[in-house]
Amino acid sequence: MRYSCIIIDDNEIERDLVEIYLNKIGFLEIKATCADAMQAIKILANEQIDIVFSDIDMPDLSGIELLKTIKNPPVFIFITSHLEHAVESFDLNALDFIAKPVSFERLLKAVNKATEYLNLKKTQKPENYQQGNDDEDFFFIKDNKGHIRVNNNEILYIESFGDFSKINLCNGEEHLALINLKNIELQLSPNNFIRIHRQFIINQNLITKITGNEITLNKQHVIPVGVSYRDKLMEHIDKKTLVRQSKG
């Protein structure tokens, strides 16, 4: 399956680099390259676009401002030198945020995530998430066939997919819930789950190893730890550490 995309960047060299990289990916069709957001608006009004690769800091209209103007936006992947915009971009349900200078490997990772998200939307009806009470150890997801019970202890991690959240179970099953990660975090018990990245909530009971800026779950699934989440995570881990060095 091929997906259509556009590239937006006021820097011609950086715009051309992204185009070269994307042309190496066989399942993408570049519909246009735009030097600013105003050009992109015209393309988006007349073409069916699946993915937008956009710079943020641009004249007249920034990438974030562009996203805000679109009622039903395509998947947005921001590529920028201005890392301070990461929080706002994820709050707007951008699917990914890439720091410049962009590498082919990092761009391909974002593309794979975008196409996985688009494939899930096509093949699955988004399920409604219904949280139980805080003292319960399960919740329900509603789909077109009925209600699916999900036990907290069966959840490995939950990943942000823009305005959806993908619930990954220990047995390999996946459920796409129509609720963003920020809202699902508010409803999950902090006794079982902890957010370690802007895109990931993990089942803390399944942590088997913490190394640098990565966590291993169930001895095989490696999840990145965001810089702004590391201190909170280590404070939490320290409370559960049995052996401590004596201060005396």
LUMBA-140711 format. One record per residue (C-alpha): residue in one letter; chain; x, z, y. Coordinates in steps of 0.05 Angstrom, whole numbers, plus 5000, padded with zeros to 4 digits. Layout:
<"A", "A", <X, Z, Y>>
...
//
This chain:
<"M", "A", <5000, 5000, 5000>>
<"R", "A", <5027, 4981, 5069>>
<"Y", "A", <5017, 5023, 5131>>
<"S", "A", <5018, 4998, 5202>>
<"C", "A", <5059, 5033, 5256>>
<"I", "A", <5084, 5028, 5327>>
<"I", "A", <5147, 5055, 5360>>
<"I", "A", <5147, 5084, 5431>>
<"D", "A", <5211, 5101, 5468>>
<"D", "A", <5234, 5084, 5538>>
<"N", "A", <5306, 5081, 5514>>
<"E", "A", <5317, 5011, 5486>>
<"I", "A", <5377, 5030, 5443>>
<"E", "A", <5342, 5088, 5410>>
<"R", "A", <5278, 5046, 5402>>
<"D", "A", <5317, 4991, 5368>>
<"L", "A", <5351, 5040, 5321>>
<"V", "A", <5284, 5068, 5297>>
<"E", "A", <5260, 4996, 5288>>
<"I", "A", <5321, 4979, 5245>>
<"Y", "A", <5310, 5040, 5202>>
<"L", "A", <5235, 5028, 5193>>
<"N", "A", <5247, 4955, 5174>>
<"K", "A", <5286, 4980, 5114>>
<"I", "A", <5223, 5015, 5088>>
<"G", "A", <5182, 4962, 5051>>
<"F", "A", <5114, 4994, 5057>>
<"L", "A", <5113, 4998, 5133>>
<"E", "A", <5091, 4942, 5180>>
<"I", "A", <5114, 4950, 5252>>
<"K", "A", <5058, 4923, 5296>>
<"A", "A", <5094, 4934, 5362>>
<"T", "A", <5151, 4969, 5398>>
<"C", "A", <5134, 4999, 5465>>
<"A", "A", <5177, 5019, 5524>>
<"D", "A", <5126, 5069, 5549>>
<"A", "A", <5060, 5103, 5531>>
<"M", "A", <5019, 5056, 5574>>
<"Q", "A", <5039, 4997, 5531>>
<"A", "A", <5022, 5038, 5470>>
<"I", "A", <4952, 5053, 5495>>
<"K", "A", <4936, 4978, 5497>>
<"I", "A", <4961, 4969, 5426>>
<"L", "A", <4923, 5029, 5400>>
<"A", "A", <4859, 5004, 5432>>
<"N", "A", <4863, 4937, 5397>>
<"E", "A", <4899, 4950, 5331>>
<"Q", "A", <4887, 4995, 5272>>
<"I", "A", <4950, 5037, 5272>>
<"D", "A", <4966, 5088, 5218>>
<"I", "A", <5030, 5120, 5244>>
<"V", "A", <5059, 5128, 5313>>
<"F", "A", <5134, 5143, 5322>>
<"S", "A", <5139, 5168, 5393>>
<"D", "A", <5190, 5196, 5441>>
<"I", "A", <5164, 5254, 5483>>
<"D", "A", <5200, 5251, 5550>>
<"M", "A", <5177, 5185, 5581>>
<"P", "A", <5158, 5163, 5652>>
<"D", "A", <5085, 5166, 5676>>
<"L", "A", <5057, 5192, 5610>>
<"S", "A", <5095, 5234, 5559>>
<"G", "A", <5086, 5227, 5484>>
<"I", "A", <5049, 5293, 5482>>
<"E", "A", <5003, 5272, 5539>>
<"L", "A", <4990, 5207, 5502>>
<"L", "A", <4969, 5245, 5439>>
<"K", "A", <4922, 5288, 5481>>
<"T", "A", <4886, 5226, 5508>>
<"I", "A", <4868, 5198, 5439>>
<"K", "A", <4803, 5221, 5409>>
<"N", "A", <4818, 5205, 5337>>
<"P", "A", <4893, 5195, 5337>>
<"P", "A", <4934, 5164, 5281>>
<"V", "A", <4990, 5204, 5249>>
<"F", "A", <5040, 5223, 5303>>
<"I", "A", <5114, 5234, 5288>>
<"F", "A", <5154, 5255, 5350>>
<"I", "A", <5227, 5236, 5357>>
<"T", "A", <5260, 5270, 5416>>
<"S", "A", <5320, 5305, 5446>>
<"H", "A", <5276, 5359, 5477>>
<"L", "A", <5268, 5411, 5422>>
<"E", "A", <5229, 5457, 5468>>
<"H", "A", <5169, 5413, 5457>>
<"A", "A", <5166, 5427, 5383>>
<"V", "A", <5116, 5484, 5389>>
<"E", "A", <5067, 5445, 5431>>
<"S", "A", <5072, 5383, 5387>>
<"F", "A", <5054, 5422, 5324>>
<"D", "A", <4997, 5457, 5361>>
<"L", "A", <4969, 5387, 5373>>
<"N", "A", <4975, 5373, 5298>>
<"A", "A", <5032, 5324, 5302>>
<"L", "A", <5054, 5313, 5230>>
<"D", "A", <5129, 5318, 5242>>
<"F", "A", <5181, 5329, 5296>>
<"I", "A", <5250, 5297, 5291>>
<"A", "A", <5309, 5315, 5335>>
<"K", "A", <5352, 5259, 5363>>
<"P", "A", <5399, 5228, 5344>>
<"V", "A", <5354, 5207, 5286>>
<"S", "A", <5384, 5192, 5218>>
<"F", "A", <5354, 5145, 5167>>
<"E", "A", <5349, 5201, 5116>>
<"R", "A", <5309, 5246, 5163>>
<"L", "A", <5264, 5189, 5186>>
<"L", "A", <5250, 5169, 5114>>
<"K", "A", <5231, 5241, 5098>>
<"A", "A", <5180, 5240, 5155>>
<"V", "A", <5153, 5172, 5133>>
<"N", "A", <5144, 5197, 5062>>
<"K", "A", <5106, 5258, 5087>>
<"A", "A", <5062, 5214, 5131>>
<"T", "A", <5045, 5165, 5074>>
<"E", "A", <5031, 5223, 5027>>
<"Y", "A", <4983, 5251, 5078>>
<"L", "A", <4949, 5184, 5088>>
<"N", "A", <4944, 5173, 5013>>
<"L", "A", <4913, 5241, 5004>>
<"K", "A", <4861, 5226, 5057>>
<"K", "A", <4843, 5161, 5023>>
<"T", "A", <4839, 5188, 4952>>
<"Q", "A", <4811, 5257, 4964>>
<"K", "A", <4752, 5281, 5003>>
<"P", "A", <4779, 5337, 5047>>
<"E", "A", <4756, 5404, 5020>>
<"N", "A", <4727, 5460, 5063>>
<"Y", "A", <4764, 5526, 5059>>
<"Q", "A", <4723, 5590, 5052>>
<"Q", "A", <4764, 5654, 5055>>
<"G", "A", <4740, 5717, 5021>>
<"N", "A", <4749, 5787, 5048>>
<"D", "A", <4818, 5815, 5060>>
<"D", "A", <4815, 5859, 4998>>
<"E", "A", <4798, 5800, 4953>>
<"D", "A", <4851, 5763, 4914>>
<"F", "A", <4818, 5694, 4916>>
<"F", "A", <4781, 5645, 4959>>
<"F", "A", <4739, 5582, 4949>>
<"I", "A", <4750, 5510, 4969>>
<"K", "A", <4688, 5467, 4974>>
<"D", "A", <4689, 5394, 4956>>
<"N", "A", <4636, 5342, 4939>>
<"K", "A", <4631, 5368, 4867>>
<"G", "A", <4621, 5441, 4884>>
<"H", "A", <4665, 5502, 4896>>
<"I", "A", <4735, 5510, 4870>>
<"R", "A", <4762, 5580, 4862>>
<"V", "A", <4835, 5589, 4882>>
<"N", "A", <4870, 5654, 4863>>
<"N", "A", <4922, 5680, 4912>>
<"N", "A", <4972, 5693, 4856>>
<"E", "A", <4967, 5620, 4835>>
<"I", "A", <4988, 5593, 4903>>
<"L", "A", <5061, 5573, 4909>>
<"Y", "A", <5061, 5551, 4982>>
<"I", "A", <5016, 5519, 5035>>
<"E", "A", <5041, 5461, 5076>>
<"S", "A", <5016, 5435, 5143>>
<"F", "A", <4989, 5364, 5143>>
<"G", "A", <4967, 5359, 5215>>
<"D", "A", <4894, 5382, 5219>>
<"F", "A", <4895, 5394, 5143>>
<"S", "A", <4932, 5443, 5099>>
<"K", "A", <4957, 5424, 5030>>
<"I", "A", <4952, 5482, 4981>>
<"N", "A", <5005, 5475, 4926>>
<"L", "A", <4992, 5515, 4863>>
<"C", "A", <5042, 5540, 4812>>
<"N", "A", <5014, 5493, 4759>>
<"G", "A", <5027, 5432, 4802>>
<"E", "A", <4956, 5422, 4827>>
<"E", "A", <4945, 5406, 4900>>
<"H", "A", <4884, 5416, 4944>>
<"L", "A", <4875, 5387, 5014>>
<"A", "A", <4835, 5435, 5057>>
<"L", "A", <4803, 5417, 5124>>
<"I", "A", <4836, 5473, 5163>>
<"N", "A", <4902, 5473, 5200>>
<"L", "A", <4960, 5518, 5181>>
<"K", "A", <4952, 5563, 5242>>
<"N", "A", <4880, 5581, 5225>>
<"I", "A", <4892, 5589, 5151>>
<"E", "A", <4949, 5637, 5166>>
<"L", "A", <4902, 5682, 5205>>
<"Q", "A", <4856, 5688, 5145>>
<"L", "A", <4908, 5700, 5090>>
<"S", "A", <4929, 5770, 5070>>
<"P", "A", <4998, 5788, 5099>>
<"N", "A", <5009, 5828, 5035>>
<"N", "A", <5015, 5764, 4996>>
<"F", "A", <5034, 5709, 5044>>
<"I", "A", <5085, 5699, 5100>>
<"R", "A", <5098, 5641, 5146>>
<"I", "A", <5171, 5619, 5144>>
<"H", "A", <5167, 5553, 5181>>
<"R", "A", <5120, 5517, 5228>>
<"Q", "A", <5100, 5475, 5169>>
<"F", "A", <5101, 5525, 5111>>
<"I", "A", <5068, 5589, 5088>>
<"I", "A", <5094, 5617, 5022>>
<"N", "A", <5071, 5666, 4970>>
<"Q", "A", <5122, 5720, 4982>>
<"N", "A", <5111, 5748, 4912>>
<"L", "A", <5143, 5685, 4883>>
<"I", "A", <5208, 5687, 4923>>
<"T", "A", <5267, 5685, 4875>>
<"K", "A", <5325, 5673, 4923>>
<"I", "A", <5341, 5669, 4997>>
<"T", "A", <5403, 5628, 5015>>
<"G", "A", <5421, 5612, 5087>>
<"N", "A", <5360, 5578, 5117>>
<"E", "A", <5325, 5564, 5051>>
<"I", "A", <5279, 5601, 5004>>
<"T", "A", <5272, 5586, 4930>>
<"L", "A", <5204, 5598, 4898>>
<"N", "A", <5195, 5604, 4823>>
<"K", "A", <5269, 5586, 4814>>
<"Q", "A", <5258, 5513, 4830>>
<"H", "A", <5220, 5499, 4895>>
<"V", "A", <5264, 5501, 4957>>
<"I", "A", <5229, 5512, 5024>>
<"P", "A", <5265, 5512, 5092>>
<"V", "A", <5263, 5573, 5137>>
<"G", "A", <5251, 5560, 5211>>
<"V", "A", <5300, 5591, 5259>>
<"S", "A", <5245, 5627, 5297>>
<"Y", "A", <5217, 5657, 5233>>
<"R", "A", <5281, 5681, 5201>>
<"D", "A", <5286, 5748, 5236>>
<"K", "A", <5215, 5767, 5217>>
<"L", "A", <5227, 5745, 5146>>
<"M", "A", <5292, 5785, 5138>>
<"E", "A", <5259, 5846, 5169>>
<"H", "A", <5204, 5840, 5117>>
<"I", "A", <5254, 5830, 5060>>
<"D", "A", <5295, 5890, 5083>>
<"K", "A", <5235, 5935, 5076>>
<"K", "A", <5230, 5915, 5003>>
<"T", "A", <5305, 5921, 4989>>
<"L", "A", <5316, 5978, 4939>>
<"V", "A", <5391, 5988, 4947>>
<"R", "A", <5418, 6000, 5017>>
<"Q", "A", <5487, 6019, 5039>>
<"S", "A", <5492, 6091, 5059>>
<"K", "A", <5501, 6105, 5133>>
<"G", "A", <5533, 6173, 5120>>
//
